[in-house]
Amino acid sequence: MHERPTPPRLYRSTAFRLAFAVLAIGVAVLLGMSARRSAGENAPADDPRIPLAVLGDSDAHSYHDEVLLSDYRLRGGEFRSTTFQWTEVLGRLRSGEIDLGEWGTWGMSRTVATLLDHVGIAARAPRKQDYRYNFALSGAVCEDLLEGSERQVERLLHLMEAAPARWERGVVVIRIGINSIGNKGDLDRYAREGLDAESQGRIEACVGTIRRSMAMIRERFSHTVIILVGMSDDTNLPDNFEDWRDATSIRNIEHVLAWYEDRLAALAAADPRAAFTSDRLWFKSVWGARGEDGGSDYREVSFGGAAAVSNTVGDHPRNVTLADGHAGTISNALWVTGLVDLLDRQFGFAITPISRDEIAELADPEGVYGIRPR
């Protein structure tokens, strides 16, 4: 015969759970009040700098995040002090003209953020170290723009609404997709099957998420500039040079990536305050691309020093790609030079162009890496 628990024991268990729930909600509310206060702590409305926010994945997550990217082997290894993401290049070279938000540790655990959401308080997750307006997160997929604990668009809009007039003259960059439709497994499929129905469906799902993200921003901010960035073409990663060594595979991959880019370009073309830029075509214009037979056919870029920058892998700044597979300082700096040019040319921002001398000094400040002439 099984003994039933006595009422006092049941009562204590229920009371404990209730007390814990109340405590958790109380903590969440207090954190939410703090989050709301900090969300309003934007730059003054009369700050002449251009506010710039980012939504995306590791292609925009700042490298010097010591919270989520604390492993010393990541983002530059022994060269980490002079290894910068494109957002960090802007932060160091154009902080007087572009405002990425204060550098600091923002957000909270996904669990706490979810509790706050349940009690109607906007939060930010996960906890990371970055510029306040940079919501990009390593590993993010297209759905993370709108769904899950990240919900990058919703979190950003909450922050923007604290200073709406200022953000009407601001910029939002959306750079995402590689983890959803551009990883090596995806490229393998494109190489074999081309643009089949399954690939079309997955790509359209990502484009649809970006379309809805634009609509959410535009609904509340009619004049904010939105920049859509195509994903990188990872056939250009040196670690992939032994793959897709035939003309059919290369053509198939290129066709699928171009099809995706055409859809992003169409989204931008339909909005007079939006623009599209192709990361794939930019890389080709600077470094070159795989040959028709799939072989590597790249050029070097020199800044006048003994070490030219080539499409190789390693943490030294002479490499286009870092050991962990992300873009190096030179590549990021040259890319963001093009972004500045696009903002100036198409939207009249008049941001000072970034010079090659500035890039070389940022990557090789002491002149010991061979990038700058001695």
C-alpha positions in Angstrom: 0.0 0.0 0.0 1.4 3.4 -1.1 1.3 6.2 1.5 0.0 9.5 0.2 2.1 12.5 1.2 0.8 14.5 4.1 -0.9 17.8 3.4 1.8 19.9 5.1 4.5 18.3 2.9 2.4 19.0 -0.3 1.8 22.5 0.9 5.5 23.2 1.5 6.3 21.9 -2.0 3.6 24.0 -3.7 4.5 27.1 -1.6 8.1 26.7 -2.6 7.3 26.5 -6.3 5.0 29.5 -6.0 7.6 31.5 -4.1 10.2 30.7 -6.6 8.0 31.8 -9.5 7.1 35.1 -7.7 10.8 35.7 -7.0 11.8 34.9 -10.6 9.1 37.3 -12.0 10.2 40.0 -9.5 13.8 39.7 -10.6 12.7 39.8 -14.2 10.6 42.9 -13.6 13.5 44.7 -11.9 15.9 43.7 -14.7 13.3 44.8 -17.2 13.0 48.2 -15.5 16.8 48.5 -15.8 16.6 47.4 -19.4 14.0 50.0 -20.2 16.1 52.7 -18.6 19.2 51.7 -20.4 17.3 51.4 -23.7 16.6 55.1 -23.4 20.2 56.0 -22.8 20.9 56.8 -26.4 23.1 59.6 -27.6 21.4 63.1 -27.4 18.9 63.9 -30.1 21.1 66.7 -31.4 24.1 64.4 -31.8 25.2 65.0 -35.4 26.6 61.5 -35.9 24.8 58.9 -38.0 23.3 56.1 -35.8 24.0 52.8 -37.4 22.5 49.5 -36.2 23.3 45.9 -37.3 21.2 42.8 -37.6 22.9 39.5 -38.5 25.3 36.7 -37.7 29.0 36.3 -37.1 29.8 38.3 -40.2 28.9 41.4 -38.1 29.4 40.2 -34.5 32.3 42.3 -33.0 35.5 40.3 -32.6 36.4 41.8 -29.3 33.4 40.4 -27.4 35.0 38.9 -24.3 31.7 37.5 -23.1 30.6 35.1 -25.9 33.9 35.1 -27.8 36.3 34.7 -24.8 38.3 31.8 -26.2 41.7 33.2 -27.0 41.9 31.1 -30.2 39.0 32.9 -31.7 39.0 36.0 -34.0 42.7 36.5 -34.5 44.4 34.4 -31.8 47.8 36.0 -30.9 46.9 38.9 -33.3 43.5 39.6 -31.7 44.5 43.0 -30.5 44.8 44.2 -34.1 42.1 42.0 -35.6 38.8 43.8 -36.2 35.3 43.2 -37.5 33.9 45.8 -40.0 31.8 47.3 -37.2 35.0 47.7 -35.1 36.8 49.3 -38.1 34.0 51.9 -38.2 34.2 52.3 -34.5 37.9 53.0 -34.6 38.1 55.1 -37.8 34.8 56.9 -38.0 33.4 57.2 -34.5 33.2 61.0 -34.9 30.8 60.5 -37.8 29.0 57.2 -37.2 27.5 56.2 -33.9 27.3 52.4 -33.3 26.2 52.9 -29.7 28.4 52.7 -26.7 30.7 49.8 -26.3 29.7 47.6 -23.4 28.1 44.4 -22.2 24.4 44.3 -23.1 21.6 41.8 -22.8 20.9 39.0 -20.4 20.4 35.2 -20.4 17.8 33.8 -22.7 15.9 32.4 -19.7 15.6 35.8 -18.0 14.7 37.5 -21.3 11.9 35.0 -21.8 10.5 35.7 -18.3 10.5 39.4 -19.1 8.7 38.8 -22.4 6.0 36.9 -20.5 5.4 39.9 -18.2 5.4 42.3 -21.1 8.8 43.8 -20.7 11.1 44.1 -23.7 14.5 42.7 -23.0 17.6 41.7 -25.0 19.3 38.4 -25.3 21.8 36.9 -25.1 24.3 38.7 -23.0 27.3 39.8 -25.1 29.9 42.5 -25.3 29.5 44.8 -28.4 28.3 48.1 -29.6 24.9 48.9 -28.2 23.3 49.0 -31.7 24.9 45.8 -32.9 22.5 42.9 -32.5 24.4 40.5 -34.8 25.1 37.2 -33.1 27.5 34.4 -34.1 25.5 31.4 -35.3 22.3 33.3 -36.0 20.1 32.0 -38.8 17.5 34.0 -40.8 14.7 33.1 -38.4 16.5 34.8 -35.5 15.6 38.1 -37.0 12.0 37.6 -35.9 11.8 34.5 -33.7 13.2 32.9 -30.6 14.7 34.7 -27.6 17.0 36.8 -29.9 14.3 38.4 -32.1 16.8 40.9 -33.3 14.4 43.2 -35.1 12.0 43.5 -32.2 14.8 44.2 -29.8 16.4 46.8 -32.1 13.1 48.6 -32.7 12.5 48.9 -28.9 15.8 50.6 -28.6 15.2 52.9 -31.7 11.9 54.0 -30.4 13.6 55.7 -27.5 15.0 58.2 -30.0 12.7 58.1 -33.1 13.7 61.4 -34.6 17.4 60.5 -34.5 16.8 57.1 -36.1 14.9 58.6 -39.0 18.3 59.8 -40.2 20.0 56.5 -39.2 21.0 53.3 -40.9 20.2 49.6 -40.3 22.4 47.0 -41.9 21.0 43.5 -42.4 23.7 40.9 -43.1 22.5 37.4 -42.5 22.0 34.1 -44.4 25.2 32.1 -44.4 24.1 29.8 -41.6 20.7 29.2 -43.2 21.5 28.8 -46.9 25.2 29.2 -47.5 27.2 26.7 -45.4 29.4 24.0 -47.0 26.6 21.4 -47.0 24.3 23.9 -48.8 27.0 24.6 -51.4 27.5 20.8 -51.9 23.8 20.5 -52.7 23.8 23.5 -55.1 26.9 22.1 -56.9 25.0 18.7 -57.4 21.4 19.8 -57.9 21.6 23.4 -58.9 18.5 25.5 -58.1 16.1 22.7 -57.3 12.7 23.1 -55.6 14.1 22.4 -52.1 16.8 25.0 -52.4 14.3 27.6 -53.8 12.0 27.0 -50.9 14.7 27.4 -48.2 16.1 30.5 -49.9 12.6 32.0 -50.3 12.0 31.4 -46.6 15.1 33.4 -45.7 14.2 36.2 -48.1 10.7 36.2 -46.6 12.1 36.8 -43.2 14.2 39.6 -44.4 11.2 41.1 -46.2 9.1 41.0 -43.0 12.1 42.5 -41.1 12.2 45.4 -43.5 8.4 45.9 -43.2 8.6 46.1 -39.4 11.3 48.7 -39.5 9.6 50.7 -42.3 6.2 50.6 -40.5 7.7 52.7 -37.6 10.6 54.5 -39.4 9.8 55.8 -42.8 13.2 57.4 -43.6 15.7 55.1 -41.9 18.1 53.7 -44.5 18.2 49.9 -44.8 21.2 48.2 -46.3 20.8 44.5 -47.3 24.0 42.6 -47.7 24.3 39.4 -49.7 26.0 36.5 -48.0 29.6 35.5 -48.7 30.5 32.9 -51.3 32.4 30.2 -49.3 33.8 28.6 -52.4 36.5 31.3 -51.9 37.6 29.9 -48.5 41.0 28.3 -48.9 39.9 25.4 -46.8 37.4 24.6 -49.6 39.8 24.8 -52.6 39.8 21.1 -53.1 36.0 21.0 -53.4 33.9 21.7 -56.5 36.8 21.3 -58.9 34.7 21.3 -62.1 32.9 23.9 -64.2 29.4 22.5 -63.6 29.7 22.7 -59.8 31.0 26.3 -59.9 28.3 27.4 -62.3 25.6 25.8 -60.3 26.7 27.4 -57.0 27.1 30.8 -58.7 23.6 30.5 -60.2 22.0 29.8 -56.9 23.8 32.5 -55.0 23.0 35.0 -57.7 19.3 34.0 -57.6 19.3 34.7 -53.9 21.0 38.1 -54.4 18.5 39.0 -57.1 15.7 38.6 -54.6 17.4 40.8 -52.0 18.1 43.4 -54.7 14.5 43.4 -55.7 13.5 44.1 -52.0 15.9 47.0 -51.9 14.8 48.3 -55.3 11.2 48.5 -54.1 12.1 50.8 -51.3 13.7 54.2 -52.1 15.4 54.3 -48.7 17.0 50.9 -49.1 20.0 49.5 -51.0 21.5 46.1 -51.7 25.2 45.2 -51.9 26.7 41.9 -53.0 29.4 40.5 -50.8 30.1 37.9 -53.5 30.7 40.4 -56.3 32.7 42.7 -53.9 35.0 39.8 -53.1 35.5 39.0 -56.7 36.3 42.6 -57.6 39.0 42.8 -54.9 40.5 39.3 -54.6 39.3 37.4 -57.6 37.4 34.1 -57.7 37.6 30.5 -58.5 38.4 29.7 -62.1 35.9 28.0 -64.5 37.5 24.6 -63.7 37.1 25.3 -60.0 40.8 26.0 -59.5 41.9 29.0 -57.4 42.6 32.2 -59.3 43.2 35.1 -56.9 45.3 38.2 -56.7 47.1 39.9 -53.9 46.5 43.3 -52.4 49.4 45.4 -51.4 49.6 48.4 -49.1 53.2 49.2 -49.9 54.8 46.9 -47.3 56.8 43.7 -47.7 53.8 41.5 -47.0 50.9 41.6 -49.6 47.5 40.4 -48.4 46.4 37.2 -50.1 43.4 34.8 -50.1 45.0 32.5 -47.5 44.1 31.4 -44.0 45.8 32.4 -40.8 45.6 35.0 -38.0 48.4 37.2 -39.3 46.9 40.3 -41.0 48.5 39.3 -44.4 45.7 36.6 -44.7 42.2 37.4 -46.0 40.7 34.8 -43.7 41.4 34.1 -40.0 42.2 30.7 -38.7 38.6 30.4 -37.4 37.2 31.0 -40.8 36.1 34.7 -40.4 37.3 37.6 -42.4 40.5 39.3 -41.3 41.1 43.0 -40.6 42.1 44.0 -44.1 39.2 42.2 -45.7 36.7 43.8 -43.3 38.2 47.2 -43.7 38.1 47.1 -47.5 34.5 45.9 -47.3 33.4 48.6 -45.0 35.1 51.2 -47.3 32.6 50.1 -49.9 29.7 50.4 -47.4 30.7 54.0 -46.6 30.9 54.8 -50.4 27.5 53.3 -50.9 26.0 55.4 -48.1 27.6 58.6 -49.4 26.8 57.9 -53.1 23.2 56.7 -52.8 22.0 58.5 -49.7 24.1 61.6 -49.4 25.6 61.0 -46.0 28.9 62.6 -46.7 30.9 60.3 -44.5 34.7 60.8 -44.9 36.0 58.0 -47.2 38.3 55.5 -45.5 41.8 55.6 -46.9 44.1 52.7 -47.6 46.7 54.4 -45.3 44.2 54.3 -42.4 43.5 50.6 -43.1 47.2 49.7 -43.1 47.8 51.6 -39.9 44.9 49.9 -38.2 46.0 46.4 -39.2 49.7 47.1 -38.6 50.0 49.9 -36.1 53.6 49.4 -35.2 54.7 48.5 -38.7 56.0 45.1 -37.7 53.7 42.9 -39.7 55.0 44.0 -43.1 51.7 45.5 -44.2 52.8 49.1 -44.1 56.0 50.3 -45.8 58.9 50.9 -43.3 
